Amino acid sequence: MGFTGLVDQRFASGRSGVGNLDTAFLRRIEGWAGRRGQDIFLIDDMAAQIETCQNIGWSGSHVAPETRAGLPKRSRL
């Protein structure tokens, strides 16, 4: 979807051998980032994944090609 140049890191659960809704995968991302919960913002095309991340305290936005212009503006931490 063209986000690679706009994000600090891109993680793909399938490449890690886990499912998209695996909270252990999300916790590994927290470890990589050295941050927890509210400091992480997930952009995903699966609404269920956004719900999963919000359940562990992350922020997130469900996005599709036709809605990506509506992403909230975030400042760098």
FENPEQUI-V550618 format. One line per field, one symbol per residue. ss: DSSP state (2 for helix, 1 for strand, 0 for the rest). phi: phi as a letter, one per 20 degrees, with the letter a starting at -180 (. if undefined). psi: psi as a letter, one per 20 degrees, with the letter a starting at -180 (. if undefined). Layout:
ss->???
phi->???
psi->???
This chain:
ss->00022200000002220000002222222222200022201111002222222220001111000002220000000
phi->.negfdcfbddcfffemcefeefffffffgfgfmcckfedcddbedgffffffffdneeacfccgedffefffcefe
psi->jjigiiqhqppohhiikrrhjohhghhhgggghkrrdiippppqjohhhggghhhjjrqrppqrhiihijqqpqqq.
